[in-house]
Amino acid sequence: MQKRSKPFFKPRVPQNEHRLNREITAPEVRVIGEGIEPGIYPVAEALKMAQDQEVDLVEISPNAVPPVCRLIDYKKFLYEKKKKDKEQKAKAKQSEVKEIRFTPNTDDHDFDFKAKHAEKFLQEGNKVKCYVQFKGRAIMFQERGELLLLKFAERLAEAGTLESMPKMEGRRMLVIFTPKKKK
């Protein structure tokens, strides 16, 4: 019987997001940074400038012609970028889907009450899922449920937009509203 050897795994070297110093392959680069005259320089000269200031030459946009490089401390740059991304993520609001339930025989007062709540949800930036629940023999009144949802869509026209026409899923007829963008 032949003994199987373990497969060879190379330890992963973390790849930088940007090319640094000697990794930059373009012959000329546009250099920006503090304390220097922005302009197009040969890579050797740009590296010398970075060395004189004791910072890194970082390729910011490699697809530009010539590539744009910046003279900065790379570790500090990554730290500030990470901090900015975290701050942006904290400011981003996660939208929820709020549900509103009707029956085919929902009264006008209940309808108005639920419409006010739906408007409030849409103004807060949440999606609203409205459905008419058919129980027992009420399934025979599908037209009534569809009219109710269309009337609801008409009522919410200023606050949100209807994603699609009412559709049946099992014993429920549902529609989804998305909030309108704020100007």
Secondary structure, DSSP 8 states (H G I E B T S, - for coil): ----------------SS-BGGG---SEEEEEETTS--EEEEHHHHHHHHHHHT-EEEEEETTSSS-EEEEE-HHHHHHHHHHHHHHHHHHS----EEEEEE-TT--HHHHHHHHHHHHHHHHTT-EEEEEEE--GGGGGGHHHHHHHHHHHHHHTTTTEEESS--EEETTEEEEEEEE----
